[in-house]
Amino acid sequence: MKTRISIITSALLLAGCSTVAEPQAESQYNASLIITNGQVLTINDEKDVIENGVIVIENDTIVAVGDASLLSRYQAPKVIDAEDGIVMPGMINTHNHLPMIAFRGLGEEGIENRLFAYFFPLEKEKLSRDLIYQATKLGAVDLAQSGVTTYADMYYHVDDMARATKEVGLRAVLGETVIKFPVVDAPEPYGGIEYATQFIEEYQNDPLITPAFAPHAVYTVSKEKLQEINRLSAKLDAPVLIHVAEFGNEAERIEGNDQQLSPVAWLKEIGVLDNRMVLAHGIHLDQNDIDLIKEAGASVAHNPMANAKGATGIAPAWEMYRQGLRLGLGTDGPMSSNQVDLWRTLSYTANMQRLKHNDRTIMIPEQVIELSTIGGARALHMEDQIGSLEVGKKADIIIIETQSPNMMPNYNPYATLVYQANPGNVSTTIVNGDIVMEQREIKNIDMAEMQQAVRTIEADIAEFAKELSKKAIKSKSLMN
């Protein structure tokens, strides 16, 4: 691999990225945190890789990225030795339903109508504010331990999700679900619109939480409500997260879609497809759909592992990537892929596209890591803040150790990450300049207390879930 050495010091900040001044030669500039001795994958436009690299952080912002010469110009009260590990931007999970981690491992008996006969009834019976808060905390710890620093989510009681996420210390885009039937936090159909509006107004300027609307899907939210959400999202400058083209028969299930337009074409037709919209899945897309998404400036959250497990299809991810769409990676909920980390998703992303196209030269590791970092940032329209290690961006950084047998040898760091690494190789996770995990130790959460809360939830759910499976397995899928 050709390695380029890029030294980006605070002199660049004077050009407009920040107000931090260039330290004088006879003194050292006092920063907050310095990372040394790492193989730095910047994921900048040039994909610069810095051997024995250094990253300098002041509060929540990266102020310098370069080689070891920076150590003569900066000092900090906290210095982390990466010990020849890989230092890279935190990964970004662009689609999740994190509180469903409380149900992880349930409904695996081969239930055909799993969404409507199992997922929804389980949620109706067992969801509560406390479960959502406790499960989000568990999920956020799982994310932090695996090197995900930002996640996007569609669920309920998102204010409790925000509270748990901030306690762990992660960044999140949280969308309050809007759907046409009563749910745990909205006794009236479409009550999520009011809930979301209040949540957005409360969290609009939060440093870690980006509040959003989350209409469930084109077949569970009416045209009029989608248009109302679009107007509100424009007024409040809030993202819109939605499931689109996950199933092959969605067009015929859209109320009022007499022309049988595709879900993407339907969103365009009713005037709601725009640059605030993040489309989860996007499996059943044709070229016209891809063109419409790109033209609108919308984005796609690609979930190959969940799609494979659910047998819903292989998305045209290579076509979207090659044509320059805003494309990120996601896991979907913990009942869909049973994972919230992106490590296995990385290899699924590459290998399923190669199988689909019968071409081993596409989706090379560098491209896959791009999708998990700056690609995810673009998908969430946050690329000016996160997704790469560059001066002026937020300090969302992870360190992956390279001394374990599964990480050796490390000829090509991108290939090592995509095909060798696992969550246990992540040693340190930093979000917004704060250390969330160091040497595998979670900093902000009482782990024993969290584990006991999860055991209590498990004991409450187990028997009901077992009986529900017996009923659900007899239900035929509505998606056939």
N, C-alpha and C positions, 0 to 999 in steps of 0.2 A: 504494500500500500504506500502511496506517496504521502509523506507527512509534511505538512507545512507548519512553520512556526510563526504564530501571530502574537505580537505583543501589543495589547490594547491598553494603554495607560490612561491616567486621568487627564492627560493633555487633551484627549478627545472630548472629555467632558466639557471643556471650555467652548467646544463647537456647538453645544446646545443640549447635550444629554443630561447634564447635571451642573451644579454650581461648585462642586468640589475642586479645589485648586491643585495644581501640580506641586507636590512637595519639593522644597528646596534641597539641593544636593547635600547641604551640611546637616540636615535634619530629616527625621522620619515622620511621615504622616500617620496620625493615629486613627486606625480603622477599628471596626468592631470585632471582626473575625477574619482570619486568613486560613485558607486551605493550601497545603503545600504537597509536593512530591506525588503528584497524580498524573495519570495519562488523561488529559483533559479533552473531551469531545465537546467542542463549542456548539456544534449544530448551527453555526452561522451560515450565511449564504455561500461561503467558500468551503464549508465543512472542515475548517481548520482543526487539526489535532495537535496538541501541544504536549510533548514529552517532558516529564519533570515539570509540570505546569503549576501555576499559582493562581489562585482566585482571591481577590480582596473584596471584602464586604463591609459596607458602612450602614448600620441599622438594617433596613430591609432591601438595600440596593447593591448591585454589583458595581464597584467603582474601578476595578482593574482586572484584566485577564492577561496572563503572559507567562514568561519563563521565570526561572529562579532569580533573575536579576531584580525582580520586583521587591524581593525581600530586603534589599538595601534601602528601599525608599518607603516601605510601609511597615508598621508594627501594629500589633493588636493584643489585647489582654487574653484572647483565646486563639490558639493556633491548632488546627487539626492536621495531623500528618496522614495523608491518604495511603501511605505505605505501598506505593506503586500500584494502587488500585485505579479503577476507571472512575473518573469524575465527569458527570454529565448533568444536563438539565433533568429535573424531576419529571417522571412520566405523567401523562395526562390520560385519564380514563374518561372518555367522552360520553359514555352512556351506562347508567346503572340504576338500580332500585335498591339502594344499600340496606334499608331496614329489613328487606326480605332475607337477609343473612340469618335472621331468627328461624327461618323455615328451611334453611339449606339442608339438602339431603332428603327432603320429603317429596312424595309424589313421583317416585322413581320406579313405579311398578309397571310401566308401559301404558300409562293413561293417555288415550288418544285426544280427548277434549280437555287437555291439562289446564288451559287458561281459564275457560269458563266453568268447568265442572270441578276444578280443584283450586287453582290460585285464588279466584275471586271469592268462593265460599270460605276458604281458609282465612283470608283477610277480613271478611265480614264478621266472622266469629271471634277472631283472636286479636285483631289490631287494637292498639290503645296508644295513648300518648306515651306512657311509660315504656311500652315495648319498642316503639319507634325510637325513642331517645336512647335506650340501652343498646338496641341492636345497631343503631348508627354509630355509637361509640365503639362497639366491637368491630364493625366494618371499617371505621376510620383507622383504628389501630392496625388492622390487617393491611389496609392500604399503605399506611406509613411504613410498616415493616417490609413491604415489597417495593418501596421506592416510588409509589404514586403520590405526587404532591398536590394534584388538582383532580377533582372528579366532578362530573355532571350527573345530575340525578333527577328523576321524576318520581315523586311519591306524595305522601300525605303528612300533615302536621310538620311542614318544613321548618317552622320556627324551632321545634324541638330538634330536628335534624341539624339546624344551624348551631344550636347551643352545643350539641355533642361534638360536632365537627370542629368548632372553635376550641373546645376543651382539649381535644387531641392536638390541634394546631395545624390542621390542613386547610387548603383552599378549596372552595366548591362553588359550582353553579347549581343552585337548588330550585327546581321547578315544582310548583304546587299543581298537582294533578287536577284536571278538569275533565269530567266524564258525565254521561247522561243519566246515571242512576245514583242513588244515595250511597255514600261511602263514610268511612269512619269519622272524617272531620267536616263533612258536609251532608246534613240530613236531607237536603233538597237537591234534586238533579242540577248539575252545573254550579253547585254552591262553591266549588273551587275557584271560580272567577273572583268572587268577593274576598275569599281567603287569600288568594294570590295577590290581589291588589294591595291589601293591608300589609302583607309580608314584604312586598316590593318597596312600599313606602317606608317601612321600618328599617330595612337593610340596604337601602340603595347606595349608601356611602360607606359600607363596611369594608375594611381592608382585606378580609378573607372571603366573604360571602357575596356572590353575585346572585340576586334573586331573579326568578323567572316565572313565566307561565308555562304550564305543561299540559296542553290538551292531549288526551290519551292517544287518539288516532282519528283518521278521517271517517271511520265507520262507527265511532262511539261519540263523536262530537258533531253537532249539526252545522250546516253552512252558516247560519245566523250567528251561532256562538263562536265559530272560528273567526268570523269577521269582527265580532265584538272584541275578541281577544287581540286581534291584529291592531285594531284602533287603540286599545289600551296599551299595548306593547310599544306603539309609536309614541304615544303620549308620555309614557313612563320611561322610555328608552330601555326596555327590558327584553331579554332573549325569549324565544318561544321554542320549547323542546317538544317534539312530537314523533310518534311511531309512524313510519310511512313505508309502504311497499315491503312489509315484512312477510306477508302472505300473498299467494298468487291470485286470490279471488277477491281482493279488497275492492276493486272497482265496482263489482256487482253488489257489494254490500253497502255502498255509500248512498244514503238517502237523497233522492232527487237527482242522482247522476244518470239521467235518462240516456245520455250519449255514450255511457260506459267509458268515460275518460279515465285514464290512469290516475292513481292517487296524486301524483305530482302534477299532472295536467289539470286535475280538479282544483288543487290548491291555487294554481295559476289562474284558472278560469274564475274563481270566486274572489280573486284579488288579495290573497294572503301570503303568497310565496314571496319572501323578501329576504334581505340580508340580516334579519334578526332571527331567522328560523334555522334550527338544527334538526335534521331529519335522521332519526335513529333507524338503522338497518339498511334501507335502500337496496334490498335484495333483488326485487323484480322490477328493474329499471331497463328501459330501452334507450336508444341514443337520443330520442327526442326528450325524454325525461332528464337525461344528463345535461343536455343543452339548456333546458329550462332552469335547472338548478344552478348551473354556472352563470347564466345570464342574470339570475336574480341575486347572485351573491350569497345564496344559502349554502349550507354545508351538510355533510353526511358523517354520521358516527357508524363506523364499520365494526361489526361484532361477529367475526368469523367462527369463533369457538362456540358461542351460543347458537349461532345459526346451524352449525354442524350437529350439535347435540339435539336441537329441536327439529332437525331434518327439514328446515324451511328453505334451503337453497344456498347457492354460492353467489354472493353479490359480485357485480362487475367492478371490483375494487381497482384492478389494474387499469381498466379503461378510465375510471374516474381520476386516478392518480396521474396517468399519462396525459390527460386532458386538462390538468391543472385545477381540479375542483378542490375546495376546502374539505379535506378528508382527514379524519382522526380515527383512533382505535378505541373500542369499548369492550366491556365484558358482558353487558346486559346484567340483569339481576342475578343474585346468588342462587336462584332456583333455575336459572336458564343455563349458566355455564358452571355454576358452583364455585366460581372464582371471582375475586374482585381485583386481583393483581393482573398485570398484563404479560407476564413472562411467557406462559404457554400461548397466549394470543399472538405473540410475536411470530412464533414459528408457524402457527395456523395461518397467519396473514400471508406469509411467503408461500408456504407449501400448497395451500388450497388454490391459490391463483396459478401456480405453476402446473398443478394438476388440471385445472380448468382449461388452461391454454396449451397444455402439453409443451411447455417451454421452461426449461430450467434456468434460463438467463434472466428472467424477469423477477421483480421484487427481491433484489439483492439486499443483504443485511443493512447496508447503509440507508437504503430507502425505507426499510421497515422501522428502523430506529427514528428516522425523520418523522414518520407517521405517528410514533408514540410520544413525540416531544413537540417540535414546532408545528407538526401537522395537527396535533390535537389542539394546540393554541390557536391555530388558524380556524379550525372547526368551531371553536368557541368564541372567535373574534377577539382573542386576547393576545395575539402575537406581538403586540407592541409592549406587553408586560412580561410574558413568560415564554418558555419553550426553547430558549437558547441561552448560552452563557455569553452575554455581551454587556458591555458597559451601559448602565442606565436601566437595565432590566431588573425585575425583582429577583431576589436571591432564593430561588427554588432549585435546590441542588441535591444530588444524591451521590454517594460514593459506593462503588461495588468492589469488594475485595477480589483479588485475583490469585490468592495463595491456596485456595481449596483445590483438591484434585480435579473437580469438575470444571474448574476455570483454567486449567493448565493443559497445554501451553496457550499463550495468548498472542498469536501472530497478528490477528486482525480483530481489534476490539469490537467492531460491529458484529462480526460473525460469532465471537465469543458470547456476546450479549444475547443474540437471537437464538443460537442453537445450543448453548452450554449453560447459561446462567439460570438460577432459580431465585425465588424470593429470599431464601436464606443467605444469599451472597451479598445482599444489600447491608452494608454496615452502618451507614449514616444517612439520615434524611433531614434536610433543612428546608423550611418553608418561610418565606418572607423574612429571611435572615435569622430566624429562630431555630435552634436545634430541637427537632421533634424526637429524633432517635439518634443515639450515638453508641457505636459498638454494640448494636442490637438492643440497647436499653431504651425503652420508651420513657420519655422524660415527664410527661404531664398527667399521666393516668395511673391510678392505683390498680394494678393488674389483677390482684387477688379479689378486690371488690368487684371489678368488672366481670371476672369469671364467675363469681357467685351469682350475680344478677342474670347472667346467661343461663346458668344451670336452673335457676328458678323458672325462667321462661320455658326452657325445654321440658321441664316436668309438667308444666301446665298444658302444653300443646300436644304432647306425644299421643295420648289416648284418642283425642278428637281427630287428629291427623290420620291415625290408623283406621278409624271407622269411616272417615271421609274418603279414603282411598278405595275402600270396598264399593262405595256408591259411584265414585267418579269413573272407575274403570269400565263401567257399563255404558258410559255416555259417548256417543259418536261425535267426532270433531265437527265444529261449524265451519272449519276452514277448508274442508274437502270440496 
